Amino acid sequence: MTEERRIRLLIAKAGLDGHDRGAKIIARALRDAGFEVIYTGLHQTPEMVVSAAIQEDVDGIGLSILSGAHMTLFPEVLRLLKENNAEDIAVFGGGIIPPDDAQKLKEMGVKEIFTPGASTQDIIAWVKENIRPRE
């Protein structure tokens, strides 16, 4: 009997956004819920995020963006995942993202957007239902 591998997640702060309290809270809540969580720290470029995700063999990337650069950073992460044949890494995220932009990001391939007020329990439940260990 083989034990199923725990879901591995990368929580990243991309761009010049210096506010990481929410990302740290999410990272800790996901870890406490039984997921393996890698937190990248502040000021990561999309290249650094994707490189870390591939090196760490994660199943999902959670991007936290409060700077307003979500329409640049999310698409660039998606592009780099595709370029590196790693499109099977699910991308989700959160921050101050207007509903119209959230819809556009989902159409581009972002799996879910959580806005301020989303509970950690909602995020944990979403990850449990929507992210699977990669092959």
Backbone hydrogen bonds, N-H to C=O, Kabsch-Sander energy under -0.5 kcal/mol:
donor,donor_aa,acceptor,acceptor_aa,energy
9,L,36,E,-3.0
10,L,60,G,-2.5
11,I,9,L,-0.5
11,I,38,I,-3.0
12,A,10,L,-0.6
12,A,62,G,-2.8
13,K,41,G,-1.0
14,A,12,A,-0.7
14,A,64,S,-0.6
15,G,44,Q,-2.6
17,D,14,A,-0.5
20,D,18,G,-0.8
24,K,20,D,-2.4
25,I,21,R,-2.2
26,I,22,G,-2.6
27,A,23,A,-2.7
28,R,24,K,-2.4
29,A,25,I,-2.5
30,L,26,I,-2.7
31,R,27,A,-2.3
32,D,28,R,-3.0
33,A,29,A,-1.3
34,G,31,R,-1.9
35,F,30,L,-2.1
36,E,7,I,-2.6
37,V,35,F,-0.5
38,I,9,L,-2.7
40,T,11,I,-2.4
40,T,38,I,-0.5
43,H,17,D,-0.7
44,Q,13,K,-2.5
49,V,45,T,-2.4
50,V,46,P,-2.6
51,S,47,E,-2.5
52,A,48,M,-2.5
53,A,49,V,-2.4
54,I,50,V,-2.4
55,Q,51,S,-2.7
56,E,52,A,-2.6
57,D,54,I,-0.9
58,V,53,A,-2.1
59,D,8,R,-3.1
60,G,8,R,-1.3
61,I,90,A,-3.2
62,G,10,L,-3.3
63,L,61,I,-0.6
63,L,92,F,-2.6
64,S,12,A,-2.7
65,I,63,L,-0.6
65,I,94,G,-2.7
72,T,69,A,-1.6
73,L,69,A,-2.8
74,F,70,H,-1.6
76,E,72,T,-1.5
77,V,73,L,-2.2
78,L,74,F,-2.5
79,R,75,P,-2.5
80,L,76,E,-2.5
81,L,77,V,-2.3
82,K,78,L,-2.2
83,E,79,R,-2.7
84,N,80,L,-1.6
85,N,82,K,-1.9
86,A,81,L,-3.3
89,I,86,A,-1.9
90,A,59,D,-2.1
90,A,88,D,-0.7
92,F,61,I,-2.8
93,G,112,E,-1.9
94,G,63,L,-2.5
95,G,114,F,-1.7
96,I,65,I,-0.7
97,I,95,G,-1.4
102,A,98,P,-2.6
103,Q,99,P,-2.3
104,K,100,D,-2.0
105,L,101,D,-2.7
106,K,102,A,-2.1
107,E,103,Q,-2.1
108,M,104,K,-1.3
109,G,105,L,-0.9
109,G,106,K,-0.7
110,V,105,L,-2.4
111,K,91,V,-3.3
112,E,91,V,-0.6
114,F,93,G,-3.0
118,A,115,T,-2.3
123,I,119,S,-1.9
124,I,120,T,-2.7
125,A,121,Q,-2.5
126,W,122,D,-2.2
127,V,123,I,-2.5
128,K,124,I,-2.6
129,E,125,A,-1.9
130,N,126,W,-2.0
131,I,127,V,-2.3
